[in-house]
Amino acid sequence: MKIKQLLALFCFSLFALSGFAQTEEAKRAEFEWEKIVPLVTKRAEVENYFGKPYMGNIHSSRYDTNFGKIFVYYGVEPKQVLYTCNPSSDTVGNFQINLTEAIPIEGLGWNLDKFDKFPRNAEIDVYRYAEKGIYFTTFNGQDGKELVSTISYEPSYTTIENKCIKKRR
């Protein structure tokens, strides 16, 4: 009898853990835009992820997705004083996501201790993790919870150091 109980408990544990893993994986799958890396990802890769753009030209494209509108800017030189990057016209310079539906700040799954918070005005705050090149804006929902409406990505410091040339002084 004990062996059957242990076996049943073991099987139930495996089932519960696999369900948890799928839930976490599904939660992170919502953030498909995280596959895009400024100064690394090419236009063809972005189109592979999100399909042909809704609107676009040589310097930018807009992708309408189930989670929001993604605005991708190609060939844009990062705002860097110490480096020159010269990205090609088909390389992502930066991008922004305007979420269709605001999500609670906790739903990002990021360590907010790494972000600096700047009040923009009485209703909107901006968070910045400059080292990673991540910025997002929040507002307070009706229940007082902080909700994310827009997320922007610039090149990270590491990517800039690896892909760009240090300016001579």
C-alpha positions as CSV (number, residue, x, y, z in Angstrom):
1,M,0.0,0.0,0.0
2,K,2.8,2.4,0.8
3,I,4.5,1.9,-2.5
4,K,1.2,2.8,-4.4
5,Q,0.8,5.9,-2.3
6,L,4.4,7.0,-2.9
7,L,4.1,6.3,-6.6
8,A,0.8,8.3,-6.7
9,L,2.4,11.2,-4.8
10,F,5.5,11.1,-7.1
11,C,3.3,11.2,-10.2
12,F,1.1,14.0,-8.8
13,S,4.3,16.0,-8.0
14,L,5.6,15.6,-11.5
15,F,2.3,16.6,-13.0
16,A,2.1,19.7,-10.7
17,L,5.7,20.7,-11.5
18,S,5.2,20.4,-15.2
19,G,2.1,22.5,-15.0
20,F,4.0,25.2,-13.1
21,A,6.8,25.1,-15.6
22,Q,4.4,25.5,-18.5
23,T,2.6,28.4,-16.7
24,E,5.9,30.2,-16.2
25,E,6.9,29.5,-19.8
26,A,3.6,30.8,-21.1
27,K,3.9,33.9,-18.9
28,R,7.3,34.7,-20.4
29,A,6.1,33.9,-23.9
30,E,4.0,37.0,-23.7
31,F,7.2,39.0,-23.9
32,E,8.2,37.9,-27.4
33,W,9.7,41.3,-28.0
34,E,12.6,40.4,-25.7
35,K,14.1,38.4,-28.6
36,I,14.9,41.8,-30.2
37,V,18.4,43.1,-29.2
38,P,19.3,46.6,-30.3
39,L,22.5,46.7,-32.4
40,V,22.3,43.0,-32.9
41,T,18.9,41.9,-34.4
42,K,18.3,42.4,-38.1
43,R,15.1,43.4,-39.8
44,A,14.6,39.9,-41.3
45,E,14.7,38.4,-37.8
46,V,12.1,40.9,-36.5
47,E,9.9,40.0,-39.5
48,N,10.4,36.4,-38.7
49,Y,9.2,37.0,-35.1
50,F,6.2,39.3,-35.9
51,G,5.5,38.9,-39.7
52,K,5.5,41.7,-42.2
53,P,5.1,45.1,-40.7
54,Y,1.8,46.9,-40.7
55,M,3.5,50.0,-41.8
56,G,7.2,50.6,-42.6
57,N,9.9,52.3,-44.5
58,I,13.7,52.1,-44.6
59,H,14.2,53.5,-41.1
60,S,11.2,52.2,-39.2
61,S,8.5,49.6,-39.0
62,R,5.3,49.1,-37.0
63,Y,4.2,45.6,-36.1
64,D,0.6,45.2,-34.7
65,T,0.6,42.2,-32.3
66,N,-1.8,40.7,-29.8
67,F,0.0,42.5,-27.0
68,G,0.4,45.9,-28.6
69,K,2.1,48.0,-31.3
70,I,5.9,47.6,-31.7
71,F,7.7,50.4,-33.3
72,V,11.2,49.4,-34.5
73,Y,13.8,51.9,-35.7
74,Y,16.6,50.7,-37.9
75,G,20.1,52.1,-38.4
76,V,19.7,54.6,-35.6
77,E,22.9,55.7,-33.9
78,P,22.6,55.3,-30.1
79,K,22.9,58.5,-28.0
80,Q,26.4,57.8,-26.8
81,V,29.1,60.3,-26.1
82,L,32.0,57.9,-25.9
83,Y,31.2,55.5,-28.8
84,T,30.4,55.5,-32.5
85,C,28.2,52.6,-33.6
86,N,27.2,53.2,-37.2
87,P,24.6,50.4,-37.4
88,S,23.6,49.2,-40.8
89,S,20.2,50.3,-42.2
90,D,18.7,46.8,-41.5
91,T,20.0,46.6,-37.8
92,V,17.6,47.4,-35.0
93,G,18.8,50.7,-33.3
94,N,16.0,50.8,-30.7
95,F,12.3,49.9,-30.3
96,Q,9.2,50.6,-28.3
97,I,6.1,48.6,-27.3
98,N,2.8,50.4,-26.7
99,L,0.9,47.8,-24.9
100,T,-2.7,47.2,-25.9
101,E,-3.7,46.5,-22.4
102,A,-1.6,47.9,-19.5
103,I,-0.1,45.2,-17.2
104,P,0.7,45.4,-13.5
105,I,4.3,46.3,-12.9
106,E,4.9,43.0,-11.1
107,G,3.8,41.2,-14.3
108,L,7.1,42.2,-15.9
109,G,9.0,39.8,-13.7
110,W,12.0,42.2,-13.5
111,N,14.0,43.1,-10.4
112,L,12.8,46.6,-9.9
113,D,15.6,47.4,-7.5
114,K,17.8,47.8,-10.6
115,F,15.6,50.5,-12.1
116,D,15.7,54.2,-11.3
117,K,12.3,55.8,-10.9
118,F,11.6,59.3,-12.2
119,P,8.2,61.0,-11.8
120,R,7.2,62.6,-15.1
121,N,4.2,64.3,-13.7
122,A,1.5,63.6,-11.1
123,E,0.1,60.6,-13.1
124,I,3.0,59.1,-14.9
125,D,6.4,57.6,-13.7
126,V,9.3,56.5,-15.9
127,Y,11.6,53.6,-14.8
128,R,15.1,53.3,-16.2
129,Y,17.7,50.5,-16.2
130,A,20.3,52.4,-18.2
131,E,22.9,49.6,-18.1
132,K,20.4,47.2,-19.9
133,G,18.8,50.0,-22.0
134,I,15.3,49.3,-20.7
135,Y,12.8,52.1,-20.0
136,F,9.1,51.9,-19.2
137,T,6.3,54.2,-18.2
138,T,3.6,53.5,-15.6
139,F,0.4,55.1,-14.3
140,N,-1.8,54.3,-11.4
141,G,-4.9,52.2,-12.2
142,Q,-8.3,52.6,-10.7
143,D,-7.4,50.2,-7.9
144,G,-4.2,52.2,-7.2
145,K,-1.9,49.5,-8.7
146,E,1.0,50.7,-10.8
147,L,0.4,49.7,-14.5
148,V,2.9,49.6,-17.3
149,S,1.8,51.1,-20.6
150,T,4.9,51.5,-22.7
151,I,8.3,49.8,-22.8
152,S,11.4,51.0,-24.7
153,Y,14.7,49.3,-25.4
154,E,18.0,51.0,-26.3
155,P,21.3,49.2,-26.7
156,S,22.7,47.9,-23.5
157,Y,26.1,49.1,-22.2
158,T,27.6,45.6,-23.0
159,T,26.3,45.6,-26.5
160,I,27.6,49.1,-27.1
161,E,31.1,48.1,-25.8
162,N,31.1,45.0,-28.1
163,K,29.6,46.5,-31.3
164,C,30.8,50.1,-31.3
165,I,34.1,51.9,-31.6
166,K,35.3,54.0,-28.7
167,K,35.8,57.7,-29.7
168,R,39.3,59.2,-29.4
169,R,39.6,62.2,-27.2
